[in-house]
Amino acid sequence: MKEIRTYRAGDTVYTYTFARKNVKNLTLRVKEDGSLHVSVPQRTALSRVEEFLASQTDFVERTRNKLAERRAAAPKPLQLITGESLPIWGIPHTVWVAKGSKRCAKAESGTLYLTVKEPEDQAERMKCFAEFLDREARERLTARTRELCPIFAPKPPRTPTLTFRTMKTKWGVCRPRTGRVTLNRNLVFLPPALVDYVICHELAHFHHADHSTAFWQYLATIMPDCKERRKALNAFSIPKLQESKAPR
């Protein structure tokens, strides 16, 4: 059972979440928001816990400062207003919002045009962009998968069934038994070379379902620079969109 407790170190009072668990050692975690979470063995005395926390004050402050610096350096979430910039297929595009009778979005010559009935309505701008993202993903990623699929012959024997959704932790998912591949809509932000890496990665799973050594060796025969592309993919920063406020 979790408890919210406090302890004092010098002139500062710290609040932490406390839980007794079946663990051998006291464990302190500083989460992304700076909150403290402590797990301790079942029979540990509170005095021992507070002594441990007091000894970790410097660590807590250093970690909180680093997290604060990282949050300050992180790009602010996009609101999709005129003048903001975001990548489309790896190319920077400037957002231009206009009023129109029908919702429409298109990327052209370095500009992302969003036409909505109410330009000041953030939810409508977000919906307009979501429709654009889905359409771009379905059209471009489907076409590119069809182009790359023959390289992996004889498996799959035909272009796999493709589905598209926004995923937080994965770029793609392959299900060889059902002949289905799911691709992340956020691939629309990436340069073509990284998009190709993701598609080839998923198609390679039709030959090796896991991430064994054999899988990586096979992928390297198809894409010799796959390691470099994977590294670039991990370093690529996907723009974050500001969530619309729920109506009151």
Salt bridges, closest charged atoms under 4 A:
GLU3 OE1 - ARG5 NH1 3.26
GLU32 OE1 - ARG70 NH2 2.74
GLU118 OE2 - LYS99 NZ 3.90
GLU131 OE2 - ARG103 NH2 2.76
ASP134 OD2 - ARG138 NE 2.94
ASP134 OD1 - ARG185 NE 2.72
GLU136 OE1 - ARG140 NH1 3.75
GLU147 OE1 - ARG144 NH1 2.68
ASP196 OD2 - ARG144 NH2 2.74
ASP225 OD1 - ARG229 NE 3.08
